[in-house]
Amino acid sequence: MKRIKTNYPGVVYREVDRIGGNGLERVYYIIFKKDGKVFEEKVGRQYADDMTPARASRIRAERIENRRKSPKEIRAEKAATKWTVGRLWQEYVHDKPPTHSWRQDGYRFANYLQATFGAKEPKQISQMDAHRLRLNLSKNLAPQTVKHILVLLQRIILFGVKRGLCQGLAFKIEFPKVNNVTTEDLSPEQLSALLEAIEADSNIMIANLMKLALVTGMRRGELLKLRWQDVDFDRGFISLRSPKSGKDQVIPLNDAARDILLNHSQADSDLVFPGRGGRPRNNVGVQVNRIKERAGLPASFRPLHGLRHFYATQLASSGEVDMYVLQRLLTHRSPLMTQRYAHLRDDALRRASDLAGDLIGQAMNGNTLHVVNMEKEKKAN
C-alpha cells in the first residue's frame, strides 16, 4: 500500500478498509532514526484508535527522546503481567516436592494442556475450547485419564483465582463419565498366597511396607512419606502428614501395625521406609508387583491400592463398622468416597437379620407364631 505524507515530518499514513464501518480509514505510521537505525512503527487507526497526524507526531517525538517504549516492548510488558495458564502452572508447582503424583501432573500439563491453553488467560478460555479438548483427548485416552487432565486444568485456574491472580472460568468444565469404581478383594486362598509371598521376599523393607498397608489401609504416598516421629507408640496413633485428603490426619496404631513397626529395623534415616541413601522413595512398583506375581494374583489387582481396598472391604463386610467410622479410618474427604463399600455393610446386616430369624425359629421349636389381625381386633371391641 502506498504511503502518503502528512504535514508533520516523519508521519505518514496508508488507507485501508474501515473497521466496523463503510469506506476507508487512515492507519498512521511514524518514521524516525535512532542509534543509526531507521524505524517505522504503526501508531494507530484514524477511527478505531482516534489517531491524528498531530498525535502521531507527539508519539514520534517521545520515541526519539526515549520517553515512550516501542510497541514491541509494550506488548512484552503486557504479556509479562498476564497470568496465563502456563504462568499459573509455573507458580502452582513452585517448590512442590518431586513426588510421583506431581511428576504425573507435569507430564499431563506438558503433553495435553501447554499447547492448547498455555498462552491463554483463563478468561479467554471458552466452553467450546474445553469441549474440544475433551473430545480430542477422548479419541486416544481412557475416560479416567481425560478426567485427570481436565481436573488439573481446573485446579490450576482455581489456584490462580484463590490468590487473586486471575479471573475464573465463566463455565463449569464437563468431565467424562468414569465407571471405574472398584473394590478389589482377596479370597482366603489369595490372601494366604500373598502373605506367603511377602514372607518369602528377600526385601524385608518392602515386605513390611505391604504388611502395614494390609493392616492399616494407608495409601502408597502415606507409607512412603511416613517418618518415625509420626508413629506414637505410647498413645497409639499414626500421624499422616499432607495426605491426599489435604489436611494432616491421625489414624489408630492397631496391635498388628504396632508389631510390624516394632520389629522393623530402623535404617540411618528418619523415614520408616527409606530408599537408597536414606532418601524418600518415589515408587515401589517393581518390588510390589514382583510379590504380587509370585502370589499368583490377577494382573488387574493393584498391589498397594488393592490392599487398601481389601482393608476397607473386610471392615465394611464385618457389619461391625459404620460408614462414618470407615470414612475416618480411610481418611476420605467425602462420605461419597466411602459409599462404594456400603453394599458390603448392607449384606452383613442382611446376614445378621437372617441369623436372627433362624435363631428365633429354632427357639420356637416348631410352634406356629400367632399373628394378631389388628382390624379384626378393632371390630371385636
C-alpha positions as CSV (number, residue, x, y, z in Angstrom):
1,M,0.0,0.0,0.0
2,K,1.1,3.5,-0.8
3,R,2.5,5.7,2.0
4,I,1.1,9.2,2.0
5,K,2.9,12.0,3.7
6,T,1.3,14.4,6.1
7,N,2.2,18.0,7.1
8,Y,4.1,16.6,10.1
9,P,7.7,15.3,9.5
10,G,8.1,11.6,9.8
11,V,4.3,11.0,10.0
12,V,2.7,9.0,7.1
13,Y,-0.5,7.0,6.6
14,R,-1.9,4.3,4.5
15,E,-5.6,4.0,3.6
16,V,-7.3,0.7,4.5
17,D,-10.9,-0.6,4.9
18,R,-12.5,0.9,8.0
19,I,-13.1,-1.4,10.9
20,G,-16.8,-1.6,11.8
21,G,-18.0,0.8,9.1
22,N,-18.1,1.5,5.4
23,G,-15.4,3.2,3.4
24,L,-11.7,3.7,4.2
25,E,-9.7,5.0,7.2
26,R,-6.1,6.1,7.7
27,V,-3.6,4.0,9.6
28,Y,-0.8,6.3,10.8
29,Y,2.9,5.4,11.0
30,I,5.9,7.2,12.3
31,I,9.4,7.1,10.8
32,F,12.5,8.1,12.7
33,K,16.2,7.5,13.1
34,K,17.7,6.3,16.3
35,D,21.1,4.9,17.2
36,G,22.0,4.9,13.5
37,K,18.9,2.8,12.6
38,V,15.7,3.8,10.8
39,F,12.5,2.7,12.5
40,E,8.9,2.6,11.1
41,E,6.2,1.9,13.7
42,K,2.4,1.8,13.4
43,V,0.8,4.1,16.0
44,G,-2.9,3.7,15.3
45,R,-6.0,4.0,13.2
46,Q,-7.9,7.1,12.3
47,Y,-11.3,6.0,13.8
48,A,-10.6,2.8,15.8
49,D,-7.8,4.5,17.8
50,D,-8.8,8.1,17.3
51,M,-5.4,8.8,15.8
52,T,-4.5,12.1,14.2
53,P,-1.3,13.4,12.5
54,A,-0.6,15.7,15.4
55,R,-1.0,12.9,18.0
56,A,1.2,10.7,15.9
57,S,3.9,13.4,15.7
58,R,3.9,13.7,19.6
59,I,4.4,9.9,19.8
60,R,7.3,10.2,17.4
61,A,9.0,12.8,19.5
62,E,8.5,10.7,22.6
63,R,10.1,7.7,20.9
64,I,13.1,9.7,19.7
65,E,13.6,11.2,23.2
66,N,13.2,7.7,24.9
67,R,10.1,8.9,26.7
68,R,8.0,6.2,25.2
69,K,8.5,2.5,24.7
70,S,8.3,0.7,21.4
71,P,5.1,-1.3,20.6
72,K,7.1,-4.5,20.9
73,E,8.3,-3.5,24.4
74,I,4.7,-2.6,25.4
75,R,3.4,-5.9,24.2
76,A,6.1,-7.8,26.1
77,E,5.2,-5.9,29.3
78,K,1.6,-6.7,28.9
79,A,2.4,-10.3,28.3
80,A,4.5,-10.4,31.4
81,T,1.7,-9.1,33.6
82,K,-0.8,-11.5,32.2
83,W,-1.5,-14.6,34.3
84,T,-1.8,-17.2,31.5
85,V,-2.4,-20.8,32.3
86,G,1.3,-21.5,31.6
87,R,2.4,-18.9,34.1
88,L,-0.1,-20.1,36.6
89,W,1.2,-23.6,36.3
90,Q,4.8,-22.4,37.0
91,E,3.6,-20.7,40.1
92,Y,1.4,-23.7,41.1
93,V,4.3,-26.2,41.0
94,H,6.8,-23.8,42.6
95,D,8.6,-25.5,45.4
96,K,6.4,-28.7,45.1
97,P,8.2,-31.9,46.1
98,P,9.2,-34.2,43.2
99,T,6.7,-36.9,44.1
100,H,5.2,-39.4,41.7
101,S,1.8,-37.5,41.6
102,W,3.5,-34.2,40.8
103,R,5.5,-35.8,38.0
104,Q,2.3,-37.2,36.6
105,D,0.7,-33.7,36.7
106,G,3.8,-32.3,35.0
107,Y,3.5,-34.9,32.2
108,R,-0.2,-34.1,31.7
109,F,0.4,-30.4,31.5
110,A,3.3,-30.6,29.1
111,N,1.6,-33.1,26.8
112,Y,-2.0,-32.1,26.9
113,L,-2.5,-28.6,28.2
114,Q,0.5,-26.5,27.4
115,A,0.0,-26.2,23.6
116,T,-3.7,-25.5,23.8
117,F,-4.0,-23.3,26.9
118,G,-0.5,-22.4,28.0
119,A,-0.6,-18.9,26.4
120,K,-4.2,-18.1,27.3
121,E,-5.6,-16.4,30.3
122,P,-8.4,-18.3,32.0
123,K,-10.9,-15.6,31.0
124,Q,-10.0,-16.3,27.3
125,I,-10.9,-20.0,27.5
126,S,-14.4,-20.7,26.2
127,Q,-16.7,-23.6,27.0
128,M,-16.2,-24.7,23.4
129,D,-12.4,-24.7,23.9
130,A,-12.8,-27.1,26.9
131,H,-15.3,-29.2,25.0
132,R,-13.0,-29.6,22.0
133,L,-10.1,-30.6,24.3
134,R,-12.3,-33.2,26.0
135,L,-13.4,-34.7,22.6
136,N,-9.8,-34.7,21.2
137,L,-8.4,-36.4,24.3
138,S,-11.1,-39.0,24.4
139,K,-10.1,-40.3,21.0
140,N,-7.0,-41.9,22.3
141,L,-7.1,-41.8,26.1
142,A,-9.2,-43.6,28.7
143,P,-12.0,-41.6,30.4
144,Q,-10.2,-41.5,33.7
145,T,-7.1,-40.1,32.1
146,V,-9.1,-37.4,30.3
147,K,-10.7,-36.5,33.6
148,H,-7.3,-36.3,35.4
149,I,-6.2,-33.8,32.7
150,L,-9.3,-31.7,32.9
151,V,-9.2,-31.7,36.7
152,L,-5.6,-30.5,36.5
153,L,-6.7,-27.6,34.3
154,Q,-9.4,-26.7,36.8
155,R,-7.0,-26.9,39.8
156,I,-4.5,-24.6,38.1
157,I,-7.2,-22.0,37.4
158,L,-8.7,-22.3,40.9
159,F,-5.2,-21.8,42.4
160,G,-5.0,-18.5,40.5
161,V,-8.4,-17.4,41.5
162,K,-7.8,-18.1,45.2
163,R,-4.7,-15.9,45.1
164,G,-6.3,-13.1,43.2
165,L,-4.1,-13.6,40.1
166,C,-6.8,-14.1,37.5
167,Q,-10.5,-14.5,36.8
168,G,-12.1,-17.9,36.9
169,L,-13.8,-19.7,34.1
170,A,-17.2,-18.4,33.1
171,F,-18.5,-22.0,32.8
172,K,-18.2,-25.4,34.6
173,I,-15.9,-27.9,33.0
174,E,-17.7,-31.0,31.9
175,F,-15.8,-34.2,32.8
176,P,-16.2,-37.5,31.0
177,K,-18.2,-40.2,32.8
178,V,-15.9,-42.7,34.5
179,N,-17.1,-46.1,35.7
180,N,-14.0,-47.4,37.4
181,V,-15.2,-47.7,41.0
182,T,-13.6,-50.9,42.0
183,T,-13.5,-52.6,45.4
184,E,-10.6,-55.0,45.0
185,D,-10.9,-58.0,47.2
186,L,-8.9,-61.2,48.0
187,S,-10.2,-64.6,48.6
188,P,-8.9,-66.5,51.7
189,E,-6.7,-68.5,49.3
190,Q,-5.4,-65.4,47.6
191,L,-4.7,-63.7,50.9
192,S,-2.8,-66.8,52.1
193,A,-0.7,-66.9,48.9
194,L,0.0,-63.2,49.2
195,L,1.2,-63.5,52.8
196,E,3.4,-66.4,51.9
197,A,4.9,-64.4,49.0
198,I,5.5,-61.4,51.3
199,E,7.3,-63.5,53.9
200,A,9.4,-65.2,51.3
201,D,10.6,-62.0,49.6
202,S,14.2,-61.0,50.2
203,N,13.4,-57.3,50.5
204,I,12.3,-57.0,54.2
205,M,11.7,-53.3,53.8
206,I,9.1,-53.8,51.1
207,A,7.6,-56.8,52.8
208,N,6.9,-54.8,55.9
209,L,5.6,-51.9,53.9
210,M,3.0,-54.3,52.3
211,K,2.1,-55.7,55.7
212,L,1.5,-52.2,57.1
213,A,-0.7,-51.4,54.1
214,L,-2.7,-54.5,54.7
215,V,-3.4,-53.8,58.4
216,T,-3.9,-50.0,58.2
217,G,-5.3,-49.3,54.8
218,M,-2.7,-46.5,54.3
219,R,-2.2,-45.1,50.8
220,R,1.1,-45.6,49.0
221,G,2.1,-42.0,49.3
222,E,1.4,-42.0,53.0
223,L,3.5,-45.1,53.5
224,L,6.4,-43.7,51.6
225,K,6.3,-40.4,53.5
226,L,5.9,-42.0,56.9
227,R,8.5,-40.9,59.4
228,W,9.4,-42.5,62.8
229,Q,8.4,-39.2,64.5
230,D,4.8,-39.7,63.1
231,V,4.4,-43.0,65.0
232,D,3.3,-42.5,68.5
233,F,3.7,-45.9,70.2
234,D,2.7,-44.5,73.6
235,R,-0.6,-43.0,72.7
236,G,-1.2,-45.5,69.8
237,F,-1.6,-43.2,66.8
238,I,0.0,-42.7,63.3
239,S,0.1,-39.2,62.0
240,L,-0.4,-38.8,58.3
241,R,1.4,-35.6,57.0
242,S,0.0,-33.9,54.0
243,P,-2.1,-36.8,52.9
244,K,-4.3,-37.0,49.7
245,S,-7.3,-35.8,51.7
246,G,-5.5,-32.4,52.3
247,K,-5.0,-31.6,56.0
248,D,-3.0,-33.8,58.3
249,Q,-4.8,-36.8,59.7
250,V,-4.4,-39.2,62.6
251,I,-5.3,-42.9,62.5
252,P,-5.1,-45.5,65.3
253,L,-2.0,-47.7,65.6
254,N,-3.6,-51.1,65.9
255,D,-1.8,-54.1,67.5
256,A,-0.9,-55.7,64.2
257,A,0.7,-52.4,62.9
258,R,2.5,-51.9,66.2
259,D,4.1,-55.4,66.0
260,I,5.2,-54.7,62.4
261,L,6.8,-51.4,63.2
262,L,8.4,-52.6,66.5
263,N,10.1,-55.4,64.6
264,H,11.0,-53.2,61.6
265,S,14.7,-52.3,61.7
266,Q,15.4,-48.6,61.6
267,A,17.8,-47.5,58.9
268,D,20.0,-44.5,59.1
269,S,17.0,-42.3,58.2
270,D,14.0,-40.7,59.9
271,L,11.9,-42.3,57.2
272,V,10.2,-45.7,58.1
273,F,10.7,-47.0,54.5
274,P,13.6,-45.0,53.0
275,G,15.2,-45.6,49.7
276,R,18.9,-45.6,48.8
277,G,21.0,-43.3,51.0
278,G,18.1,-42.7,53.3
279,R,16.3,-40.6,50.7
280,P,12.5,-40.8,50.2
281,R,11.3,-43.4,47.8
282,N,9.3,-42.3,44.7
283,N,8.0,-45.6,43.6
284,V,7.9,-49.3,44.7
285,G,6.1,-50.6,41.7
286,V,8.7,-53.1,40.6
287,Q,9.1,-54.6,44.1
288,V,5.4,-54.9,45.0
289,N,4.5,-56.3,41.5
290,R,7.2,-59.0,42.0
291,I,5.4,-60.1,45.2
292,K,2.0,-59.9,43.5
293,E,3.1,-62.1,40.6
294,R,4.8,-64.6,43.0
295,A,1.5,-64.9,44.8
296,G,-0.4,-65.6,41.6
297,L,-2.8,-62.7,42.0
298,P,-4.7,-61.4,39.0
299,A,-3.0,-58.9,36.7
300,S,-5.7,-56.4,37.4
301,F,-5.0,-56.4,41.2
302,R,-3.1,-53.2,42.1
303,P,-0.8,-54.3,45.0
304,L,-0.9,-51.3,47.4
305,H,-4.2,-49.8,46.3
306,G,-5.7,-53.3,46.3
307,L,-4.5,-53.9,49.9
308,R,-6.2,-50.6,50.9
309,H,-9.5,-51.8,49.3
310,F,-9.1,-55.2,51.0
311,Y,-8.7,-53.5,54.3
312,A,-11.9,-51.5,53.7
313,T,-14.0,-54.4,52.4
314,Q,-13.1,-56.5,55.5
315,L,-14.2,-53.8,57.8
316,A,-17.4,-53.0,55.9
317,S,-18.4,-56.6,55.4
318,S,-17.9,-57.4,59.1
319,G,-21.1,-55.4,59.9
320,E,-19.4,-54.0,63.0
321,V,-18.1,-50.8,61.5
322,D,-20.5,-48.0,60.3
323,M,-19.7,-45.8,57.3
324,Y,-18.7,-42.8,59.3
325,V,-16.0,-44.7,61.2
326,L,-14.8,-46.3,58.0
327,Q,-14.6,-42.9,56.4
328,R,-12.4,-41.7,59.3
329,L,-10.2,-44.7,59.1
330,L,-9.7,-44.3,55.3
331,T,-9.3,-40.5,55.7
332,H,-11.8,-39.9,52.9
333,R,-12.7,-36.2,52.4
334,S,-16.3,-37.1,51.5
335,P,-18.6,-39.8,52.6
336,L,-19.4,-40.4,48.9
337,M,-15.9,-41.9,48.5
338,T,-16.8,-44.4,51.2
339,Q,-20.2,-45.3,49.8
340,R,-18.7,-47.9,47.4
341,Y,-18.4,-50.2,50.5
342,A,-22.0,-49.6,51.7
343,H,-23.4,-52.6,50.0
344,L,-21.0,-54.8,51.9
345,R,-22.3,-53.4,55.2
346,D,-25.9,-54.0,54.0
347,D,-25.0,-57.6,53.1
348,A,-23.6,-58.0,56.7
349,L,-26.8,-56.6,58.2
350,R,-28.9,-58.8,56.0
351,R,-27.0,-61.9,57.1
352,A,-27.4,-60.8,60.7
353,S,-31.1,-60.4,60.2
354,D,-31.4,-63.8,58.6
355,L,-29.4,-65.2,61.5
356,A,-31.8,-63.6,64.0
357,G,-34.7,-65.2,62.1
358,D,-33.0,-68.6,62.2
359,L,-32.3,-68.4,65.9
360,I,-35.8,-67.3,66.8
361,G,-37.2,-70.1,64.6
362,Q,-35.1,-72.6,66.4
363,A,-36.3,-71.2,69.8
364,M,-39.9,-71.6,68.8
365,N,-39.3,-75.4,68.5
366,G,-41.8,-75.8,65.7
367,N,-44.6,-73.7,67.3
368,T,-46.5,-71.5,65.0
369,L,-46.2,-67.8,65.7
370,H,-49.6,-66.2,66.4
371,V,-50.0,-63.1,64.3
372,V,-52.8,-60.7,65.5
373,N,-55.0,-59.2,62.9
374,M,-55.5,-55.7,64.2
375,E,-58.6,-54.9,62.0
376,K,-60.4,-57.9,63.5
377,E,-59.5,-56.9,67.0
378,K,-60.9,-53.4,66.4
379,K,-64.2,-54.8,65.2
380,A,-64.4,-57.3,68.1
381,N,-64.0,-54.4,70.5
